[in-house]
Amino acid sequence: MQKEFCGIILVSSGLYLFNDPKRILLSRLLAATSEQLNNLPQPLFYYISIGLTVVGLLVVIAALVGFWASCLDTYYCLGFYFLAVVILFLTESMICLAIILWPHCLGITLDESKMVKILQGFYGVPGKEQLTNAIDLAQASFGCCGMNSVINYDTSLWKLQRYGQREWVVPLTCCILMNNNDILYYLDPKPVNETQCQMLQETEFSEYRHSIPCLKYLDNWYREQYLVFLSASLILAIVQICVLLSIIVNCSNVPSKKVEEKKMSELRKPPTETHHTLVKNIYEQDLALQSLRKYR
């Protein structure tokens, strides 16, 4: 039951993450500085959501096999179930270890200089629409602008190559928006006052543009996701250990159950034929003695 519940939780978590496009899109920024993950066609959390769903389905199947094995009470079935649980336990332990060593193994770091280079080299560039949308989402959601400074866009390809409108100083997602309640507000930003937002003097744009850098918010967001995945992995590991202990207890109870069943079957047997034969022979002997006495 614990195993099945654990599998359902994993499947639900995977489907929940899969249906959270904003969280998945923001994870593109986590992999932006990694050479191994930067070229993936989809953001990192997209693959994690699929992995959670697949692992959850495998856990549910293993739980059903375990229920069947516990009903049979045989060493072979319980041994097969024990092996399946051990494999899943090792897999989840590796995932937990990968999460703990995530930044070092996969190169996921929010290094300030690298994040600034990514913004200046890829924001708004044709073919980098997904990364551009991720930066727009971060700026519109967290109320920030740039990575470590608002002036990051001054020397970016977006500004130098005129990928944005010529009179824009910063993207519209840096402005204070009036359509924050829209689902896709970061793709179609509508500033409260676009003219004032694009002013050069801070005294003129301070009330209409975000001036806090985004890197701090992204780092906090990353830590939150890290703690969620780490906590979930530890809980799953504890559940797996409890399941393994229960399997060991069931295996140790199999011999005693078989002995009890054998005793019960012997008690339920009818009297043996030898007993009936013995009673019949004694009865015949008595009749023979009586007949001899009569003749005498």
C-alpha positions in Angstrom: 0.0 0.0 0.0 2.9 2.4 0.8 4.5 1.6 -2.5 1.4 2.2 -4.5 0.7 5.5 -2.7 4.3 6.5 -3.4 3.9 5.7 -7.1 0.7 7.7 -7.3 2.4 10.7 -5.7 5.2 10.5 -8.2 2.8 10.3 -11.2 0.8 13.2 -9.8 4.0 15.3 -9.3 5.2 14.6 -12.8 1.8 15.5 -14.3 1.6 18.7 -12.1 5.1 19.8 -13.2 4.3 19.0 -16.9 1.2 21.2 -16.7 3.1 24.1 -15.2 4.6 25.8 -18.4 6.0 28.8 -16.5 8.0 26.7 -14.1 9.3 24.6 -17.0 10.2 27.7 -19.1 12.1 29.3 -16.2 14.2 26.1 -15.9 15.7 27.0 -19.3 17.7 29.7 -17.5 19.1 27.1 -15.1 20.5 25.1 -18.0 21.7 28.2 -19.9 25.2 28.1 -18.5 25.6 24.3 -18.9 27.4 23.0 -22.0 25.7 19.6 -21.6 22.1 20.9 -21.2 22.1 24.2 -23.2 21.5 22.4 -26.5 18.5 20.4 -25.3 15.4 21.1 -27.4 13.2 21.5 -24.3 13.8 23.0 -20.8 15.3 20.9 -18.1 12.1 20.5 -16.0 10.3 19.2 -19.1 12.4 16.0 -19.0 12.2 15.8 -15.2 8.4 15.8 -15.4 8.4 13.0 -17.9 11.0 11.1 -15.7 8.8 11.5 -12.6 5.8 10.2 -14.4 7.6 7.1 -15.8 9.2 6.2 -12.5 5.8 6.6 -10.8 4.2 4.2 -13.2 7.0 1.7 -12.6 6.5 2.0 -8.8 2.7 1.4 -9.2 3.4 -1.7 -11.3 5.9 -2.9 -8.7 3.3 -2.3 -6.0 0.8 -4.5 -7.8 3.4 -7.2 -8.3 4.2 -7.0 -4.6 0.5 -7.4 -3.7 0.3 -10.5 -5.9 3.5 -11.9 -4.3 2.3 -11.3 -0.8 -0.9 -13.2 -1.6 1.0 -16.2 -2.9 3.4 -16.3 0.1 6.2 -17.9 -1.9 10.0 -17.2 -1.9 10.2 -16.8 -5.6 7.5 -14.1 -5.9 8.7 -12.2 -2.8 12.2 -12.5 -4.1 11.3 -11.1 -7.5 9.4 -8.2 -5.7 12.4 -7.6 -3.4 14.7 -7.3 -6.5 12.3 -4.9 -8.2 12.1 -2.7 -5.1 15.9 -2.7 -4.7 16.4 -1.6 -8.3 13.9 1.2 -7.9 15.5 2.2 -4.6 19.0 2.4 -6.2 17.6 4.4 -9.1 15.9 6.9 -6.8 19.0 7.1 -4.6 21.0 8.0 -7.7 18.5 10.7 -8.5 18.7 12.0 -5.0 22.5 12.0 -5.2 22.3 13.8 -8.6 20.1 16.5 -7.1 22.6 17.0 -4.2 25.5 17.3 -6.7 23.4 18.9 -9.3 25.4 22.1 -9.9 28.7 20.2 -10.0 27.7 17.2 -12.2 25.6 19.0 -14.8 27.3 22.4 -14.7 24.2 24.2 -13.5 25.3 27.4 -11.9 23.9 30.9 -11.9 27.3 32.4 -12.4 26.9 36.2 -12.6 29.4 36.8 -15.5 28.0 33.8 -17.5 24.4 34.9 -17.1 25.2 38.4 -18.2 27.0 37.1 -21.3 24.0 34.9 -22.1 21.6 37.8 -21.9 23.8 40.1 -23.9 24.6 37.4 -26.5 21.3 35.6 -27.0 18.4 37.7 -25.8 16.1 38.6 -28.8 18.4 36.8 -31.2 16.6 34.8 -34.0 16.6 31.1 -33.1 16.8 31.8 -29.3 13.1 32.5 -28.8 12.8 30.0 -25.9 15.6 31.7 -24.0 14.2 35.1 -24.8 10.8 34.1 -23.5 12.3 32.7 -20.3 14.1 36.0 -19.6 10.9 37.9 -20.3 9.0 35.7 -17.9 11.6 36.2 -15.2 11.5 40.0 -15.6 7.7 40.2 -15.7 7.2 37.7 -12.9 9.9 38.9 -10.4 9.6 42.6 -11.2 13.2 42.9 -12.3 15.3 44.0 -15.2 18.7 42.7 -16.5 20.9 40.2 -14.7 23.1 42.2 -12.5 22.2 45.7 -13.8 19.7 47.5 -15.9 22.4 48.6 -18.2 23.1 45.0 -19.4 21.0 45.7 -22.4 23.1 48.7 -23.5 25.8 46.4 -24.9 23.6 43.5 -25.9 23.0 42.2 -29.4 19.3 43.0 -28.9 20.3 46.7 -28.7 23.3 46.7 -31.1 21.7 44.7 -33.8 18.3 46.4 -33.5 16.4 43.2 -32.8 14.0 45.4 -30.7 12.5 48.7 -31.7 15.1 51.4 -32.2 13.8 53.7 -29.6 13.6 51.1 -26.8 16.1 51.2 -24.1 15.0 48.0 -22.4 12.5 45.3 -23.3 8.9 45.9 -22.4 8.9 43.2 -19.7 11.2 45.5 -17.7 8.3 48.0 -17.5 5.6 48.0 -15.0 2.7 46.2 -16.7 -1.0 46.7 -16.6 -1.8 43.1 -17.8 -0.1 41.1 -15.1 -3.3 39.0 -14.7 -3.2 37.7 -18.2 -2.0 34.2 -18.7 0.6 35.1 -21.4 1.4 38.6 -20.1 5.2 38.1 -20.6 4.6 37.3 -24.3 2.4 40.4 -24.9 3.5 43.0 -22.3 1.5 46.2 -22.0 3.3 48.8 -20.0 1.4 51.3 -17.9 3.4 54.1 -19.6 5.7 52.9 -22.4 7.1 56.3 -23.1 8.1 57.0 -19.5 9.5 53.5 -19.2 11.9 54.0 -22.0 13.3 57.3 -20.7 17.0 57.6 -20.1 16.9 59.5 -16.9 16.2 57.5 -13.7 14.1 60.3 -12.3 11.8 60.0 -15.3 11.5 56.1 -15.5 11.8 55.1 -11.8 8.0 54.9 -11.3 7.4 53.0 -14.6 10.4 50.6 -14.9 11.8 47.9 -12.7 15.3 48.7 -11.6 16.3 45.6 -9.5 18.4 43.0 -11.2 17.0 39.5 -11.8 19.9 37.3 -10.7 19.0 37.4 -7.0 15.4 36.4 -7.7 16.6 33.6 -10.0 19.0 32.3 -7.4 16.2 32.2 -4.7 13.9 30.5 -7.1 16.5 27.9 -7.9 17.1 27.2 -4.2 13.4 26.6 -3.7 13.3 24.1 -6.5 16.4 22.4 -5.2 14.9 22.0 -1.7 11.6 20.6 -3.1 13.3 17.9 -5.1 15.8 17.1 -2.3 13.0 16.7 0.2 10.9 14.6 -2.1 13.9 12.3 -2.8 14.6 11.8 0.9 10.9 11.0 1.6 10.9 8.4 -1.2 14.1 6.9 0.1 12.5 6.4 3.5 9.4 4.8 2.0 11.6 2.5 0.0 13.5 1.4 3.1 10.2 0.7 4.9 9.0 -1.4 2.0 12.2 -3.4 1.9 11.9 -4.1 5.7 8.3 -5.3 5.2 9.3 -7.7 2.4 12.0 -9.1 4.7 9.5 -9.7 7.5 7.1 -11.4 5.0 9.9 -13.7 3.8 10.7 -14.7 7.4 7.0 -15.5 8.1 6.7 -17.8 5.1 8.1 -21.0 6.8 5.9 -20.5 10.0 2.8 -20.0 7.8 3.6 -23.2 5.9 4.0 -25.2 9.2 0.8 -23.9 10.6 -1.1 -24.8 7.3 0.4 -28.3 7.5 -0.8 -28.8 11.0 -4.2 -27.6 10.3 -4.5 -29.9 7.3 -3.5 -32.9 9.4 -6.1 -32.1 12.0 -8.8 -31.8 9.4 -8.1 -35.4 8.0 -10.7 -38.1 8.8 -9.7 -41.1 11.0 -7.3 -43.5 9.2 -8.3 -46.9 7.8 -6.0 -48.8 10.3 -8.1 -47.5 13.1 -11.3 -48.8 11.6 -9.6 -52.1 10.8 -8.4 -52.5 14.4 -11.9 -51.9 15.8 -13.4 -54.3 13.3 -10.9 -57.1 14.2 -11.5 -56.7 17.9 -15.3 -57.0 17.3 -14.8 -60.2 15.2 -12.7 -61.8 18.0 -15.4 -61.2 20.6 -18.0 -62.9 18.3 -15.7 -65.9 17.8 -15.1 -66.3 21.6 -18.9 -66.2 22.2 -19.6 -68.8 19.6 -17.0 -71.2 21.1 -18.5 -70.9 24.5 -21.9 -71.9 23.2 -20.6 -75.1 21.7 -18.9 -76.1 24.9 
